[in-house]
Amino acid sequence: MIVRLVLVVVPMILFCGTAFSNGALGQGATVSKISGSEILVKDLDSEHRCTIDQIPEELKFSSDREAVIVSGTSYIPVAKLMDCHPTSIVHARIAAPHVGFLSDINLRAGLYASLTPVYVNPLGFVAIVAKIGSDRNIVNLPKFDRKGVSMSKLRMEGSPLMSPTLSLDGRYVSVDLHGCGEGDDLEVVDIRLSQKVRISRDSCLRLFNFR
């Protein structure tokens, strides 16, 4: 069952149309690899060169821009990078012991979203939403990795196009949206209720920051 959601949003500080908390970087910020394990974080009026404890496999901000994802399993809070010292090493954190491919993380909500491969050639995935530090998926819906569901069924549900993104408040997850569209209602998942809901484009723009 899909519920049409009437959303009441608590006012938040807006930057370029997207809500951010005090610990997050603005939309103009970038993160890039310099060489080896050294990375560069640039904001509008500052830049920070940091050496981390691994060679980054990928570099991208979490959707709330409070963390930098440095590999399929690891992340670093932005606050740690903005306070790094040239002679010290910043240690990455593992989202969970057996995380597959880390897609997004929300530090304030204590949640991460990841992908688990269910077939190859081409790769197909199902999603996981879990508490940071735990491997247990907390969404009991198709397209998510549920305990007790056969691999053959998960393969039928899997997709190569999944890109799980958490809402800024940590209440919802989008499994395969890549933007808020042009006007139609959009389907997302209420994480706590494990229920599909539909939200308006305006609500989507306030709730999600698709990279």
C-alpha positions as CSV (number, residue, x, y, z in Angstrom):
1,M,0.0,0.0,0.0
2,I,1.3,3.5,-0.9
3,V,0.2,6.3,1.4
4,R,-0.2,9.9,0.1
5,L,1.8,11.9,2.6
6,V,0.8,15.4,3.7
7,L,4.0,16.7,5.0
8,V,4.6,19.4,7.6
9,V,8.2,20.5,7.5
10,V,9.8,22.2,10.5
11,P,11.5,25.4,9.2
12,M,15.3,25.0,8.7
13,I,18.1,27.2,7.5
14,L,18.1,27.1,3.7
15,F,21.1,27.4,1.4
16,C,20.5,27.5,-2.3
17,G,17.1,25.8,-1.7
18,T,18.5,23.0,0.4
19,A,18.3,22.5,4.2
20,F,21.6,22.2,6.0
21,S,22.6,21.9,9.7
22,N,25.4,23.8,11.3
23,G,27.9,21.0,10.6
24,A,27.4,20.7,6.9
25,L,29.1,22.4,4.0
26,G,27.3,24.4,1.4
27,Q,26.5,23.4,-2.2
28,G,29.6,25.0,-3.5
29,A,31.9,22.8,-1.5
30,T,34.0,20.2,-3.2
31,V,36.2,17.2,-2.1
32,S,38.9,15.8,-4.3
33,K,42.0,13.6,-4.1
34,I,45.4,15.3,-4.3
35,S,47.7,12.2,-4.3
36,G,47.9,9.0,-2.4
37,S,45.9,9.4,0.8
38,E,45.8,13.2,0.7
39,I,42.5,14.9,0.0
40,L,41.4,18.4,-0.4
41,V,38.1,19.9,0.9
42,K,37.2,23.3,-0.4
43,D,34.4,25.5,0.8
44,L,33.4,28.9,-0.5
45,D,36.1,30.7,1.5
46,S,38.5,28.0,2.8
47,E,40.3,24.9,1.9
48,H,41.7,22.0,4.0
49,R,44.3,19.5,2.9
50,C,44.1,16.3,5.0
51,T,45.9,13.0,5.0
52,I,43.6,10.1,5.8
53,D,44.5,6.5,6.8
54,Q,43.6,4.9,3.5
55,I,43.9,5.6,-0.2
56,P,40.3,6.7,-1.2
57,E,38.5,4.5,-3.6
58,E,35.9,7.2,-4.2
59,L,35.2,10.6,-2.8
60,K,31.7,12.1,-2.4
61,F,29.7,14.0,0.2
62,S,26.8,12.4,2.0
63,S,23.6,13.9,0.9
64,D,23.4,16.1,4.1
65,R,27.1,17.1,3.4
66,E,28.1,16.3,7.0
67,A,30.3,13.3,5.9
68,V,32.7,12.4,3.1
69,I,32.3,8.8,1.8
70,V,35.9,7.6,1.0
71,S,35.2,4.0,0.0
72,G,32.5,1.4,-0.3
73,T,32.6,0.9,3.5
74,S,34.1,4.0,5.1
75,Y,33.3,7.6,5.8
76,I,34.8,10.6,7.6
77,P,32.8,13.3,9.3
78,V,33.3,16.7,7.6
79,A,34.0,18.3,11.0
80,K,37.1,16.1,11.3
81,L,38.3,17.2,7.9
82,M,37.7,20.9,8.6
83,D,39.8,20.6,11.8
84,C,42.6,18.4,10.5
85,H,46.3,19.2,11.1
86,P,48.9,18.9,8.3
87,T,51.0,16.5,10.4
88,S,48.3,14.3,11.6
89,I,46.3,11.5,10.0
90,V,42.5,11.5,9.9
91,H,41.0,8.1,10.5
92,A,38.1,6.9,8.5
93,R,35.2,5.1,10.1
94,I,33.5,1.9,9.0
95,A,29.7,2.3,8.6
96,A,29.1,-1.3,9.7
97,P,31.2,-4.5,9.9
98,H,29.9,-6.1,6.7
99,V,28.6,-3.1,4.7
100,G,28.5,-3.7,1.0
101,F,28.7,-0.4,-1.1
102,L,28.0,2.6,1.1
103,S,25.6,4.9,-0.7
104,D,24.7,7.6,1.9
105,I,25.0,8.3,5.6
106,N,23.2,10.6,8.0
107,L,25.2,11.2,11.1
108,R,22.5,13.0,13.0
109,A,20.0,10.3,12.4
110,G,22.6,7.6,13.0
111,L,21.7,5.8,9.8
112,Y,23.4,4.7,6.6
113,A,22.1,3.4,3.3
114,S,24.1,0.9,1.2
115,L,23.8,-1.6,-1.7
116,T,24.2,-5.3,-1.6
117,P,24.9,-7.1,-5.0
118,V,22.5,-9.9,-5.8
119,Y,23.7,-10.6,-9.4
120,V,26.6,-9.8,-11.7
121,N,27.1,-9.0,-15.4
122,P,25.5,-6.5,-15.1
123,L,25.6,-5.8,-11.4
124,G,22.2,-5.7,-9.7
125,F,21.6,-4.6,-6.1
126,V,19.1,-4.5,-3.3
127,A,19.2,-1.7,-0.7
128,I,20.0,-1.7,3.0
129,V,19.1,1.0,5.5
130,A,20.6,0.3,8.9
131,K,21.8,2.0,12.1
132,I,25.5,3.0,11.9
133,G,27.5,0.2,13.3
134,S,24.9,-2.5,12.5
135,D,24.5,-4.8,9.5
136,R,20.7,-5.4,10.1
137,N,18.4,-3.8,7.5
138,I,15.5,-2.1,9.2
139,V,13.2,-1.7,6.1
140,N,10.9,-4.6,5.4
141,L,9.9,-4.0,1.9
142,P,10.7,-5.3,-1.6
143,K,14.0,-4.0,-3.1
144,F,15.5,-4.2,0.4
145,D,17.7,-7.0,1.7
146,R,15.3,-8.8,4.1
147,K,16.2,-11.6,6.5
148,G,14.6,-14.9,5.4
149,V,13.9,-13.9,1.8
150,S,15.5,-16.2,-0.7
151,M,18.3,-15.1,-3.0
152,S,16.2,-15.9,-6.1
153,K,13.5,-13.5,-4.9
154,L,16.1,-10.8,-4.1
155,R,17.5,-11.2,-7.6
156,M,14.1,-10.6,-9.1
157,E,13.8,-7.4,-7.1
158,G,17.4,-6.2,-7.7
159,S,18.3,-3.4,-10.1
160,P,21.5,-1.8,-11.5
161,L,19.9,1.6,-11.1
162,M,19.5,1.8,-7.3
163,S,21.0,4.8,-5.5
164,P,19.6,4.9,-2.0
165,T,19.5,8.4,-0.6
166,L,18.4,9.4,2.9
167,S,16.3,12.4,3.6
168,L,18.0,15.3,5.5
169,D,15.9,14.5,8.6
170,G,16.6,10.8,8.4
171,R,12.9,9.8,8.2
172,Y,12.7,8.7,4.6
173,V,14.8,6.9,2.0
174,S,14.6,7.1,-1.8
175,V,15.7,3.9,-3.4
176,D,16.1,4.9,-7.0
177,L,15.2,8.5,-7.5
178,H,18.0,10.8,-8.9
179,G,16.1,14.1,-8.5
180,C,12.8,15.6,-7.6
181,G,11.3,15.7,-11.1
182,E,9.1,18.4,-12.6
183,G,5.7,18.2,-10.8
184,D,4.4,14.7,-10.2
185,D,4.3,13.2,-6.7
186,L,7.3,11.0,-5.9
187,E,7.5,7.6,-4.1
188,V,9.8,7.3,-1.1
189,V,9.9,5.0,1.9
190,D,9.1,5.9,5.5
191,I,11.9,4.1,7.3
192,R,10.4,3.7,10.7
193,L,7.0,2.5,9.3
194,S,8.6,0.4,6.5
195,Q,5.9,1.9,4.2
196,K,5.9,3.5,0.8
197,V,4.6,7.1,0.8
198,R,4.1,9.7,-1.9
199,I,5.4,13.3,-1.4
200,S,5.1,16.4,-3.5
201,R,7.9,17.9,-5.5
202,D,8.2,20.8,-3.1
203,S,8.4,18.4,-0.1
204,C,11.1,16.4,-2.0
205,L,13.2,19.5,-2.6
206,R,13.0,20.3,1.2
207,L,13.7,16.8,2.3
208,F,16.3,15.5,-0.2
209,N,19.6,16.7,-1.5
210,F,20.3,14.5,-4.5
211,R,23.9,14.7,-5.5
